[in-house]
Amino acid sequence: MDRRKFIKKSVMGSASLMTVTSLNSSTVWAKSNIKVPAILGGEKMYTGQWPKWPIWNSATDEKKLLEVMRSGVWSRNKVTEEFEKQWANTLGAKRALAVVNGTNALNTSLAQLEIGWGDEVLVTSYTFIASVSSILLNGAIPVFVDVDPETFQMDPDKIEEKITPHTRAILPVHILGLPCDMERIMKIAEKHNLLVVEDACQAWLAEINGKKVGNFGNAGCFSFQNSKNMAMGEGGAIISDDDAFMDRCYSYHNYGNPYGSTAGQFSAGTVMIGTKLRITEYQAAIGLAQLQRLEEQTDLRNKNASYLQSLIDEIPGIIPYRLYKNVTKAAFHLFPFRYQKEDFKGLSRTDFLSALRAEGVPCSGGYSELNKMPFLKNAFESKYFRKFYPTERLNYQRYAEENNCPLNEKLCNEEAVWIPQNVLLSAKTDMKKIAGAIEKIQQHAERIIANTK
Ligand SMILES: *Cc1c(COP(=O)(O)O)cnc(C)c1O
């Protein structure tokens, strides 16, 4: 008797199970069929401990940090310079500047490319708030491009229809750590003479044809916040090959004091409007420790992600992410798939997530619809916007209609499921348990629905 028949037979023979849906997947996790879903009191699929995040290894990580602490040199100095040099080298960029966080890496980049009042910036609707707030903080208007649900990224086919005479820049976000279609986006930008600022705040070491993301546009921005794959608590960086731009970013992050080409012919004191966005030496020391492991971890995430993808690909109602064909490496800050409740007897995504969590698999439904949140109206009604924009450009009703993104809406409200990156640092066999947990939920969907009513 083959395995599948055996499973079917043993399930049929079990009086405790009321309904058994078709066992049409070749990846059926043998034991899952005969077990009750954890949410209904059965055994969990995964009972171990997922790798903790962030990782701190005393033996290898503490020496440099202690040196910094004992030196008393805690403000920006040589360790930060060393981190910047290594970050630029790792990414294959000419220059890197460390700043306090990813949000301010974006703010600074837009400011130093003089993207601001009067301008429109094209951005994906499926992203973290900071991608969009950086546009508004500089006085520009975000224009939302709908997603390609297959890849979760800004749909390049929908960019050109959003370009107006006000459009100055595109802000592609490599969301979830999966690269955007940068080659096409850059072609569109060149054709329309637009600047490009890449939000790579989730995409450390991700690559397109071997070139690391963040290097395609005029600037690339990164985050090193605690949850990020490259963590230092708080922190961020800008990369670029443009020396004049990087000199301006440096000045800006240091009160506007002269740096490199911003110093000009003579020492003239503070040379431009600036603020203070410097990281500390201990953050840089933590960053250098984390950086040692980043490539290996990224490769492991890629291996486990593509294995998990292959397992769940065969489950009806589960549509895993797709990478653009030129992507040679992703960062997998999150492992995403789309959930179709029709294939789960109508089990809502919320209840699916609860059931999956009960099986020991951390997961969430991901982002809400940014393009409909109150901060946009708040900006349009602000004193500054009213002062700097003609009334006809501040018709919020019209703006909201023009920025409707139906595919993003579906992704946010019905379909997206995320599994966090630390899960992908676990053993290959644990990926099977995730797939098994999903199949178990599918097989018992009707009972789960009956129980949650
Ligand atoms: C985390 C993140 C940011 C902001 O980075 P912080 O370091 O938290 O300020 C911006 N964009 C995206 C896509 C992010 O995930």
The ligand as a Gaussian input file, in Angstrom:
#p B3LYP/6-31G(d) Opt

LIG

0 1
 C       12.200000      49.315000       8.873000
 C       11.846000      50.014000       7.615000
 C       12.073000      51.382000       7.419000
 C       12.526000      52.283000       8.517000
 O       13.644000      51.879000       9.166000
 P       13.869000      52.285000      10.718000
 O       15.277000      51.907000      10.958000
 O       12.902000      51.473000      11.519000
 O       13.620000      53.734000      10.826000
 C       11.769000      51.925000       6.203000
 N       11.277000      51.201000       5.200000
 C       11.029000      49.881000       5.346000
 C       10.485000      49.122000       4.187000
 C       11.287000      49.254000       6.549000
 O       11.017000      47.965000       6.708000

